[in-house]
């Protein structure tokens, strides 16, 4: 894994987008060429991704890659925190502050951190679709994975919530996070309530509903509410 991590670092511009997407739970499309272990030189994106499959660090099915288990997910998270990941690492460094602001219902700070991340010159973090916003959310909340199990598109109630943060220990709130582009935070919160996304965690003592919206004119907005049942 260390050798592959070194290769990722040396091919940051080509591969880091794929790694961020995979950690975010977004399958990466790729055409593998059937490399054998002895053939891999780890110089190109395809060779690096193929090596990850050959050595069991990624699963490959129907043209798409995924991280196969929790233990490997933890390893990839550590790769994103390496100094050589540049601006991605700088975003990860603020993820503890992002989690704390969310728990303290500090909507202003959450919005400001998102704004700062989006203003960085990282091409794949420009919002051309909801997956790009999901990548930003993944990086901004990477620290949260230390204390939370995070599900993307979690089945709960009458649909699938964008993110469900379930605490690994008592004393922390559940966080249900819904994303919108070009709409409003209020619509996001309303959707959480109307579709009963809390159903899966309804017995937890404290639940925070978080709505995040990005609008080209109003930029990032955040709304955080306590769920009162």
C-alpha positions as CSV (number, residue, x, y, z in Angstrom):
1,X,0.0,0.0,0.0
2,X,2.9,2.4,0.7
3,X,4.3,1.8,-2.7
4,X,1.0,2.5,-4.4
5,X,0.5,5.6,-2.2
6,X,3.9,6.9,-3.4
7,X,2.8,6.4,-7.0
8,X,-0.4,8.3,-6.3
9,X,1.6,11.1,-5.0
10,X,3.8,11.2,-8.0
11,X,0.8,11.2,-10.3
12,X,-1.4,13.5,-8.2
13,X,-3.0,15.4,-11.1
14,X,-4.1,12.2,-12.8
15,X,-5.1,10.0,-9.8
16,X,-6.1,12.1,-6.8
17,X,-9.6,12.9,-8.3
18,X,-10.2,9.2,-8.5
19,X,-9.1,8.6,-4.9
20,X,-11.3,11.4,-3.6
21,X,-14.3,10.1,-5.5
22,X,-13.7,6.5,-4.2
23,X,-13.5,7.7,-0.6
24,X,-16.7,9.7,-1.2
25,X,-18.4,6.5,-2.2
26,X,-18.6,7.4,-5.9
27,X,-17.7,4.5,-8.2
28,X,-14.9,5.4,-10.7
29,X,-15.3,4.3,-14.3
30,X,-12.2,2.8,-15.9
31,X,-11.3,0.5,-18.7
32,X,-8.7,-1.9,-17.3
33,X,-6.4,-3.6,-19.8
34,X,-5.9,-6.9,-17.9
35,X,-2.4,-6.1,-16.7
36,X,-0.5,-8.9,-14.9
37,X,1.4,-8.0,-11.7
38,X,4.7,-8.4,-13.5
39,X,3.7,-6.0,-16.3
40,X,2.8,-3.1,-14.0
41,X,5.2,-0.1,-14.2
42,X,2.9,2.3,-12.2
43,X,3.6,5.2,-14.5
44,X,0.1,6.0,-15.7
45,X,-3.4,6.3,-14.3
46,X,-4.5,3.0,-15.8
47,X,-1.4,1.2,-14.5
48,X,-1.9,2.6,-11.0
49,X,-5.6,1.8,-10.8
50,X,-4.9,-1.7,-12.3
51,X,-2.3,-2.3,-9.6
52,X,-4.8,-1.4,-6.9
53,X,-7.1,-4.1,-8.4
54,X,-4.4,-6.7,-8.9
55,X,-3.2,-6.3,-5.3
56,X,-6.7,-6.3,-3.8
57,X,-6.9,-2.6,-2.9
58,X,-9.8,-1.9,-5.1
59,X,-12.7,-4.1,-6.4
60,X,-13.6,-4.0,-10.1
61,X,-17.0,-4.9,-11.5
62,X,-18.8,-3.9,-14.7
63,X,-16.4,-1.2,-15.6
64,X,-16.3,0.5,-12.2
65,X,-14.0,0.6,-9.3
66,X,-14.9,0.7,-5.6
67,X,-13.1,0.5,-2.2
68,X,-14.0,-3.0,-1.0
69,X,-14.0,-2.7,2.8
70,X,-13.7,-0.4,5.8
71,X,-10.0,-1.3,6.5
72,X,-8.9,-0.2,3.1
73,X,-11.1,2.9,3.2
74,X,-9.1,3.9,6.3
75,X,-5.8,3.5,4.3
76,X,-7.1,5.7,1.5
77,X,-8.2,8.3,4.0
78,X,-4.6,8.5,5.3
79,X,-3.3,8.9,1.7
80,X,-5.5,12.0,1.4
81,X,-3.9,13.5,4.5
82,X,-0.3,13.2,3.2
83,X,1.6,16.4,2.7
84,X,2.2,15.6,-1.0
85,X,-1.5,15.8,-1.7
86,X,-1.2,19.5,-1.7
87,X,-4.4,21.5,-1.5
88,X,-6.4,18.4,-0.9
89,X,-4.4,17.8,2.3
90,X,-5.0,21.5,3.3
91,X,-8.8,20.9,3.1
92,X,-8.5,17.7,5.1
93,X,-6.6,19.6,7.8
94,X,-9.7,21.8,8.3
95,X,-12.1,18.9,8.5
96,X,-11.9,18.8,12.3
97,X,-13.0,22.4,12.5
98,X,-15.8,21.6,10.1
99,X,-17.2,18.8,12.2
100,X,-16.9,20.9,15.4
101,X,-18.8,23.8,13.7
102,X,-21.5,21.4,12.7
103,X,-22.0,20.0,16.1
104,X,-22.1,23.5,17.6
105,X,-24.7,24.5,15.0
106,X,-22.4,27.2,13.7
107,X,-23.9,27.6,10.3
108,X,-21.8,30.6,9.3
109,X,-18.5,28.7,9.8
110,X,-19.7,25.7,7.9
111,X,-20.7,27.9,4.9
112,X,-17.4,29.8,5.1
113,X,-15.3,26.6,5.0
114,X,-17.2,25.3,2.0
115,X,-16.8,28.6,0.3
116,X,-13.0,28.6,0.8
117,X,-12.7,25.0,-0.5
118,X,-14.8,25.8,-3.6
119,X,-12.6,28.8,-4.3
120,X,-9.5,26.8,-4.5
121,X,-8.2,26.0,-8.0
122,X,-8.9,22.3,-7.9
123,X,-10.8,21.5,-11.2
124,X,-12.7,18.4,-10.0
125,X,-14.2,20.4,-7.1
126,X,-16.0,22.8,-9.4
127,X,-19.7,22.1,-9.2
128,X,-20.7,20.7,-12.5
129,X,-22.9,18.1,-10.8
130,X,-23.9,16.8,-7.3
131,X,-21.0,14.3,-7.3
132,X,-18.5,17.3,-7.3
133,X,-20.3,18.8,-4.2
134,X,-20.2,15.3,-2.6
135,X,-16.4,15.3,-3.1
136,X,-16.1,18.6,-1.3
137,X,-18.3,17.3,1.6
138,X,-16.2,14.2,1.8
139,X,-12.9,16.2,2.2
140,X,-14.5,18.7,4.5
141,X,-15.8,16.0,6.9
142,X,-12.9,13.5,6.6
143,X,-12.0,13.9,10.2
144,X,-15.5,12.9,11.2
145,X,-14.8,9.4,10.1
146,X,-12.7,8.9,13.2
147,X,-15.9,9.1,15.4
148,X,-18.7,8.4,12.9
149,X,-19.8,5.7,10.4
150,X,-20.7,7.8,7.4
151,X,-23.1,6.4,4.8
152,X,-23.7,8.1,1.4
153,X,-27.1,7.7,-0.1
154,X,-28.3,5.9,3.0
155,X,-31.7,4.1,2.8
156,X,-33.9,5.5,5.5
157,X,-37.6,6.3,5.7
158,X,-39.1,7.0,2.3
159,X,-35.9,7.4,0.3
160,X,-32.2,7.9,0.5
161,X,-30.5,10.7,2.4
162,X,-27.4,12.2,0.9
163,X,-25.3,11.5,4.1
164,X,-26.0,9.8,7.4
165,X,-23.4,10.2,10.2
166,X,-23.9,7.6,12.9
167,X,-21.7,8.0,16.0
168,X,-19.4,5.2,17.0
169,X,-19.8,6.2,20.7
170,X,-22.3,8.0,22.9
171,X,-22.2,11.7,23.5
172,X,-22.2,12.7,19.9
173,X,-25.2,13.7,17.8
174,X,-26.4,11.9,14.7
175,X,-26.0,14.1,11.7
176,X,-28.3,13.8,8.7
177,X,-27.0,15.9,5.8
178,X,-28.9,16.8,2.6
179,X,-27.3,18.7,-0.3
180,X,-29.0,21.0,-2.8
181,X,-27.7,23.0,-5.8
182,X,-29.7,26.0,-6.9
183,X,-32.4,25.5,-4.4
184,X,-32.4,26.3,-0.6
185,X,-31.3,24.9,2.7
186,X,-34.9,25.1,3.9
187,X,-35.9,22.7,1.1
188,X,-33.1,20.3,2.1
189,X,-34.3,20.3,5.8
190,X,-37.9,19.9,4.7
191,X,-37.0,16.9,2.6
192,X,-35.3,15.2,5.5
193,X,-38.4,15.7,7.6
194,X,-41.0,14.9,4.9
195,X,-39.3,11.7,3.8
196,X,-38.6,10.6,7.4
197,X,-34.8,10.2,6.9
198,X,-34.5,10.0,10.7
199,X,-36.3,6.7,10.8
200,X,-33.1,4.7,10.8
201,X,-31.7,6.6,13.9
202,X,-34.9,7.8,15.5
203,X,-33.9,6.4,19.0
204,X,-30.6,8.3,19.2
205,X,-30.8,11.0,21.9
206,X,-29.7,13.9,19.7
207,X,-30.1,14.3,15.9
208,X,-29.0,17.3,13.8
209,X,-30.6,18.0,10.5
210,X,-28.1,19.8,8.1
211,X,-29.2,21.4,4.9
212,X,-26.4,22.7,2.5
213,X,-27.2,24.6,-0.6
214,X,-25.0,26.0,-3.3
215,X,-26.3,28.8,-5.5
216,X,-24.1,30.7,-8.1
217,X,-25.5,34.0,-6.8
218,X,-25.9,33.4,-3.1
219,X,-23.0,30.9,-2.9
220,X,-22.9,28.5,0.0
221,X,-25.6,28.4,2.6
222,X,-26.1,26.1,5.6
223,X,-29.0,25.5,7.9
224,X,-28.7,23.3,11.0
225,X,-31.7,22.3,13.2
226,X,-32.2,20.0,16.1
227,X,-34.7,17.2,15.5
228,X,-37.3,17.3,18.1
229,X,-39.4,14.3,17.0
